Amino acid sequence: AATIVAEAGAPLQMVQDAADAAGLLFGVDIGARGTATVGGNVATNAGGIRVLRYGMYRAQVLGLEAVLADGSVLTSLKGLPKDNSGYDLNQLFIGSEGTLGVVTRACLRLHPKPATEVNAFCAVPSLDAAIALLAQLRQKLGPLLSAYDVNFAPLYGAMIAGMEAPAPLPVGSPVYVLAEIQGSESDRDGDRFAAALMQAVEDDVIDDVVVSQSPREFRALWAVREEANRFLFSIAGLISVDVSIPLAKMATFLRETEAAIKAVDPSADIYVFGHLGDGNLHYQVRTVDPAAAYGIIYRGVAAAGGGVSAEHGIGLDKKEWLHLVRSDAEIAAMRRLKAAFDPNNILNAGRIFDLAPG
Ligand SMILES: Cc1cc2nc3c(=O)[nH]c(=O)nc-3n(C[C@H](O)[C@H](O)[C@H](O)COP(=O)(O)OP(=O)(O)OC[C@H]3O[C@@H](n4cnc5c(N)ncnc54)[C@H](O)[C@@H]3O)c2cc1C
């Protein structure tokens, strides 16, 4: 049935490896694959690099087992692709950050293992060009396109300086794109990808591009993407947010947010990368005034019609900003759910929102 039942404490990588051993693929991959667990992935509705192709963690969940605050156990591990027999209670536990129940097992959907995996690292002249390239690749490649990440200057130059491996492309472009295909026709997929990229070069959407020619080069290009985390984690006092912005509003958001942060602190450093295919930016700032920067970013996100958490959840840090992107009626409904499932407020109390308004 191409499903797997995993216990909540299993690390993501164990699920990926078990799928691989069965000739299949698990659709979610994130940098924390070695430590992040199935329970934590479910609770945070983890996303990662291939949401474009496979959806978020929610899309992988066919069923869950969860223990409620009163000790009752809900088990739904039949793995049915279709089951409209009443409410889908599984959905309540996905992305609710452990506030409604403790997940103990999950039945997860697996996918065919791709025969082809190729990626390309592209220097592009602007965010508009990166968005145009995304549209072209989607149009030409359809579901073959499996990931589409961006890295904005000056992050690429700063992280390349400390990288042991050689840089795939010279520093100096405003935006870099890492695009990936996963396909089932190894004799055709790479050619289709190369043709789409070459067309984009001719259309001046791409300035420079390097395409992986071997599994080693494929891994090396992904390692460049993961280098962003290594570089950013090494900076003390950096503030880091994970937001989603409609693509049509992203350029305005980036321009106005940077101007407002620099008006408060002209020496602030801003580092941005993310999953452009999902409208998801990881936005980092080193500044002497973190409180002002948080306010500027989150109000900018709200003005753009975005979300204050694209994939990392609200937790404790972001709950003061939730009201910017969720209506009073939505937050009141969340409170009613919490009170119904956990009347004594014993499960992750104070996460996402406080039970009492105000
Ligand atoms: C290097 C790095 C890269 C990352 N990249 C991405 C990325 O690209 N995309 C993305 O979406 N995320 C990313 N993340 C965040 C990641 O998704 C979460 O940290 C992870 O999914 C949480 O799993 P965990 O086991 O670490 O949970 P924890 O951090 O232990 O817990 C997270 C939350 O889930 C709750 N929880 C944990 N287990 C259960 C359970 N069994 N039942 C109910 N609630 C539970 C906890 O109470 C807590 O509220 C990244 C994190 C790191 C460190």
The ligand as a MOL file (V3000), in Angstrom:
LIG
                    3D

  0  0  0     0  0            999 V3000
M  V30 BEGIN CTAB
M  V30 COUNTS 53 58 0 0 0
M  V30 BEGIN ATOM
M  V30 1 C 18.6180 22.5470 11.1880 0
M  V30 2 C 17.1050 22.6170 11.1430 0
M  V30 3 C 16.4770 22.7780 9.9190 0
M  V30 4 C 15.0940 22.8350 9.8500 0
M  V30 5 N 14.5300 23.0040 8.6360 0
M  V30 6 C 13.2060 23.0050 8.5580 0
M  V30 7 C 12.5750 23.1260 7.2970 0
M  V30 8 O 13.2140 23.2960 6.2630 0
M  V30 9 N 11.2250 23.0660 7.2810 0
M  V30 10 C 10.4600 22.9020 8.4190 0
M  V30 11 O 9.2320 22.8360 8.3500 0
M  V30 12 N 11.0430 22.8170 9.6080 0
M  V30 13 C 12.3860 22.8660 9.6940 0
M  V30 14 N 12.9410 22.7730 10.9250 0
M  V30 15 C 12.0700 22.6960 12.1150 0
M  V30 16 C 11.6300 21.2530 12.3080 0
M  V30 17 O 10.5400 20.9770 11.4550 0
M  V30 18 C 11.1540 21.0480 13.7000 0
M  V30 19 O 12.1850 21.4480 14.5780 0
M  V30 20 C 10.8710 19.5440 13.9130 0
M  V30 21 O 9.8840 19.0840 13.0110 0
M  V30 22 C 10.3780 19.3340 15.2790 0
M  V30 23 O 10.5740 17.9660 15.5880 0
M  V30 24 P 11.3060 17.5950 16.9490 0
M  V30 25 O 11.2220 16.1140 17.0920 0
M  V30 26 O 12.6190 18.2490 17.0290 0
M  V30 27 O 10.2510 18.2320 17.9860 0
M  V30 28 P 10.5010 19.1130 19.2800 0
M  V30 29 O 11.3260 20.3070 18.9650 0
M  V30 30 O 10.9080 18.2160 20.3750 0
M  V30 31 O 9.0070 19.5750 19.5490 0
M  V30 32 C 8.3730 20.5020 18.7000 0
M  V30 33 C 6.9370 20.6830 19.1760 0
M  V30 34 O 6.2260 19.4830 18.9230 0
M  V30 35 C 5.6770 18.9760 20.1440 0
M  V30 36 N 5.8000 17.5120 20.0740 0
M  V30 37 C 6.9230 16.7870 19.9500 0
M  V30 38 N 6.6410 15.4700 19.9270 0
M  V30 39 C 5.2820 15.3760 20.0360 0
M  V30 40 C 4.3700 14.2800 20.0940 0
M  V30 41 N 4.7910 13.0220 20.0340 0
M  V30 42 N 3.0330 14.5500 20.2170 0
M  V30 43 C 2.6100 15.8370 20.2940 0
M  V30 44 N 3.4280 16.9100 20.2590 0
M  V30 45 C 4.7430 16.6790 20.1360 0
M  V30 46 C 6.5350 19.5770 21.2420 0
M  V30 47 O 5.8380 19.6350 22.4630 0
M  V30 48 C 6.8300 20.9520 20.6810 0
M  V30 49 O 5.7470 21.8270 20.9000 0
M  V30 50 C 14.3130 22.7330 11.0390 0
M  V30 51 C 14.9410 22.5740 12.2760 0
M  V30 52 C 16.3190 22.5290 12.3370 0
M  V30 53 C 16.9790 22.3660 13.6810 0
M  V30 END ATOM
M  V30 BEGIN BOND
M  V30 1 1 1 2
M  V30 2 1 2 3
M  V30 3 2 2 52
M  V30 4 2 3 4
M  V30 5 1 4 5
M  V30 6 1 4 50
M  V30 7 2 5 6
M  V30 8 1 6 7
M  V30 9 1 6 13
M  V30 10 2 7 8
M  V30 11 1 7 9
M  V30 12 1 9 10
M  V30 13 2 10 11
M  V30 14 1 10 12
M  V30 15 2 12 13
M  V30 16 1 13 14
M  V30 17 1 14 15
M  V30 18 1 14 50
M  V30 19 1 15 16
M  V30 20 1 16 17
M  V30 21 1 16 18
M  V30 22 1 18 19
M  V30 23 1 18 20
M  V30 24 1 20 21
M  V30 25 1 20 22
M  V30 26 1 22 23
M  V30 27 1 23 24
M  V30 28 2 24 25
M  V30 29 1 24 26
M  V30 30 1 24 27
M  V30 31 1 27 28
M  V30 32 2 28 29
M  V30 33 1 28 30
M  V30 34 1 28 31
M  V30 35 1 31 32
M  V30 36 1 32 33
M  V30 37 1 33 34
M  V30 38 1 33 48
M  V30 39 1 34 35
M  V30 40 1 35 36
M  V30 41 1 35 46
M  V30 42 1 36 37
M  V30 43 1 36 45
M  V30 44 2 37 38
M  V30 45 1 38 39
M  V30 46 1 39 40
M  V30 47 2 39 45
M  V30 48 1 40 41
M  V30 49 2 40 42
M  V30 50 1 42 43
M  V30 51 2 43 44
M  V30 52 1 44 45
M  V30 53 1 46 47
M  V30 54 1 46 48
M  V30 55 1 48 49
M  V30 56 2 50 51
M  V30 57 1 51 52
M  V30 58 1 52 53
M  V30 END BOND
M  V30 END CTAB
M  END
